[in-house]
Amino acid sequence: MNLTRIIIFRYLISIVVALSFVLAVGDGTQSRSWRETPLAAAQDYLWIQDQRPVTELMNIFWNSPVLLPGNPRDAFAEKVLTDNLFVAIGQIDTTVVDQPKFITPEDVLLVVGGNPQPPNELTDIDPIIDEFLDTIKNVYSGVLGPSGKHAKRFIFSGSGISSCEPGGFAISYAGENYTYKTPIPGC
């Protein structure tokens, strides 16, 4: 197994752990943490769930470097997640309860300091990042089933955004600005 695959595998372990805790409540219910840890606080903050009028559910998840396992964190994986901002968005219409309709997100923008930025074109990305995205898609699909399979991943430039420094950004989608203020819990 080459170094890139090892790094991706280590990162995916942290994503699987995060998703197993955070997305297990995908039906819109909430629970309280019994033992609040920095990682649990980060996981809770990084996942945004927006229950729209009765039959629509939006899920936005930022893959922050704070989720990386280990101390110190793997330098290469942290650099990839710092140089690039990875966000997954899923939209589900449950008008017909036993036949949910998965909507492919389009027209997503990153807004930093009031300046909107489109996502990077997936055809212009490094092959290592492309492999990373494919692996993440498989993990999301495995953990979340059809909801994860239909979530769309977006890559933006991570320039000017740090999980643990003062600032923030918004993901603009479907008439809403989903905001992340930094530093995030868990830093």
C-alpha positions as CSV (number, residue, x, y, z in Angstrom):
1,M,0.0,0.0,0.0
2,N,1.6,3.3,-1.0
3,L,1.9,6.3,1.2
4,T,-1.0,8.2,-0.4
5,R,-3.4,5.3,0.2
6,I,-2.2,4.9,3.8
7,I,-2.9,8.6,4.4
8,I,-6.3,8.4,2.8
9,F,-7.1,5.3,4.8
10,R,-6.2,7.0,8.0
11,Y,-8.3,10.0,7.2
12,L,-11.2,7.8,6.2
13,I,-11.1,6.1,9.6
14,S,-11.7,9.4,11.2
15,I,-14.5,10.3,8.8
16,V,-16.2,6.9,9.4
17,V,-16.0,7.6,13.2
18,A,-17.4,11.1,12.7
19,L,-20.2,9.9,10.4
20,S,-21.1,7.1,12.6
21,F,-21.7,9.5,15.5
22,V,-22.9,12.6,13.7
23,L,-25.0,11.1,10.9
24,A,-26.6,8.4,12.9
25,V,-29.2,11.0,13.8
26,G,-30.0,11.7,10.2
27,D,-33.7,11.6,10.8
28,G,-33.6,15.1,12.3
29,T,-33.6,14.0,16.0
30,Q,-31.0,15.3,18.3
31,S,-29.3,13.7,21.3
32,R,-27.0,15.1,23.8
33,S,-23.4,14.1,24.3
34,W,-22.7,12.3,27.5
35,R,-18.9,12.9,27.4
36,E,-18.1,16.0,25.4
37,T,-14.6,15.6,23.8
38,P,-12.9,18.1,21.4
39,L,-13.5,15.6,18.5
40,A,-17.2,15.2,19.4
41,A,-17.6,19.0,19.6
42,A,-16.0,19.4,16.2
43,Q,-18.1,16.6,14.6
44,D,-21.3,18.2,16.0
45,Y,-20.4,21.6,14.6
46,L,-19.2,20.5,11.2
47,W,-22.5,18.9,10.3
48,I,-25.4,21.2,9.5
49,Q,-28.8,19.8,9.1
50,D,-31.6,22.0,7.8
51,Q,-35.1,20.6,8.0
52,R,-36.9,22.7,5.4
53,P,-40.7,23.0,5.3
54,V,-42.0,19.6,6.3
55,T,-40.7,17.4,3.5
56,E,-37.2,18.6,2.6
57,L,-33.9,17.9,4.5
58,M,-30.5,19.5,3.7
59,N,-27.3,18.0,5.1
60,I,-24.0,20.0,4.8
61,F,-20.8,18.5,6.1
62,W,-17.4,20.2,6.1
63,N,-14.4,17.8,6.1
64,S,-12.1,19.9,8.4
65,P,-8.5,18.9,9.2
66,V,-9.6,18.9,12.9
67,L,-11.2,15.5,12.2
68,L,-7.8,14.0,11.4
69,P,-6.7,11.3,13.9
70,G,-3.4,11.4,15.7
71,N,-1.4,13.9,17.6
72,P,0.5,15.2,15.7
73,R,-1.8,14.9,12.7
74,D,-0.4,13.5,9.5
75,A,1.3,16.4,7.7
76,F,0.3,15.5,4.2
77,A,-3.3,14.8,4.9
78,E,-3.6,18.0,7.0
79,K,-2.0,20.0,4.1
80,V,-4.5,18.6,1.6
81,L,-7.4,19.5,3.9
82,T,-6.0,23.0,4.6
83,D,-5.2,23.9,1.0
84,N,-8.6,22.6,-0.1
85,L,-12.0,23.0,1.5
86,F,-14.1,19.8,1.1
87,V,-17.9,20.0,1.6
88,A,-20.5,17.4,1.0
89,I,-24.2,18.4,0.4
90,G,-27.2,16.2,0.4
91,Q,-30.7,17.2,-0.3
92,I,-33.7,14.9,0.2
93,D,-37.3,15.4,-0.6
94,T,-39.5,13.2,1.4
95,T,-42.9,14.2,0.0
96,V,-43.5,10.5,-0.6
97,V,-42.3,9.0,2.6
98,D,-41.3,5.5,1.3
99,Q,-39.8,6.9,-1.9
100,P,-37.4,9.7,-1.0
101,K,-36.2,11.8,-3.9
102,F,-32.5,12.7,-3.8
103,I,-31.8,16.1,-5.3
104,T,-28.3,16.7,-6.8
105,P,-27.0,20.0,-5.5
106,E,-26.0,22.6,-8.1
107,D,-25.1,26.3,-7.9
108,V,-23.1,26.0,-4.7
109,L,-20.8,28.8,-3.8
110,L,-18.2,29.4,-1.0
111,V,-18.5,32.9,0.5
112,V,-15.4,34.2,2.2
113,G,-15.4,37.9,3.4
114,G,-18.5,38.6,1.3
115,N,-16.8,37.3,-1.9
116,P,-18.5,34.3,-3.6
117,Q,-16.3,31.6,-5.2
118,P,-17.4,28.7,-7.3
119,P,-16.1,25.2,-6.6
120,N,-13.1,24.0,-8.3
121,E,-13.8,22.0,-11.5
122,L,-13.3,18.3,-10.7
123,T,-11.5,17.8,-14.0
124,D,-8.7,20.2,-12.9
125,I,-7.8,18.5,-9.6
126,D,-4.8,16.5,-8.7
127,P,-5.2,12.7,-9.2
128,I,-4.5,12.1,-5.5
129,I,-7.4,14.4,-4.5
130,D,-9.6,12.7,-7.1
131,E,-8.8,9.3,-5.6
132,F,-9.5,10.8,-2.1
133,L,-12.9,12.0,-3.3
134,D,-13.8,8.6,-4.8
135,T,-12.9,7.0,-1.5
136,I,-14.9,9.5,0.5
137,K,-17.9,8.9,-1.8
138,N,-17.6,5.1,-1.1
139,V,-17.5,5.8,2.7
140,Y,-20.5,8.1,2.6
141,S,-22.4,5.6,0.6
142,G,-21.5,2.8,3.0
143,V,-22.3,4.7,6.1
144,L,-25.4,6.6,4.9
145,G,-26.7,4.3,2.2
146,P,-28.7,6.1,-0.6
147,S,-28.4,9.4,1.2
148,G,-24.6,9.2,1.2
149,K,-24.5,7.9,-2.4
150,H,-26.4,10.9,-3.6
151,A,-24.6,13.5,-1.6
152,K,-22.4,15.7,-3.8
153,R,-18.9,16.6,-2.9
154,F,-17.5,20.0,-3.6
155,I,-13.9,21.3,-3.5
156,F,-13.0,24.9,-3.0
157,S,-9.7,26.7,-2.4
158,G,-8.9,26.6,1.3
159,S,-7.0,29.9,1.0
160,G,-7.8,32.3,3.8
161,I,-9.7,29.6,5.8
162,S,-8.4,27.9,8.9
163,S,-10.4,25.7,11.2
164,C,-8.6,27.0,14.3
165,E,-8.0,30.7,13.5
166,P,-10.5,33.5,13.8
167,G,-12.7,34.0,10.7
168,G,-15.3,32.0,8.9
169,F,-17.1,31.3,5.7
170,A,-20.5,30.4,4.3
171,I,-21.7,27.7,1.9
172,S,-24.4,29.4,-0.3
173,Y,-26.9,26.9,-1.6
174,A,-30.7,26.9,-2.3
175,G,-31.3,30.4,-1.1
176,E,-29.5,29.9,2.2
177,N,-26.0,30.8,3.5
178,Y,-24.9,28.0,5.8
179,T,-22.2,29.6,8.0
180,Y,-19.2,28.2,9.8
181,K,-17.4,30.5,12.3
182,T,-13.9,29.7,13.1
183,P,-12.2,28.7,15.3
184,I,-14.5,25.7,15.4
185,P,-15.1,23.7,18.6
186,G,-12.4,21.1,19.1
187,C,-9.5,23.3,18.2
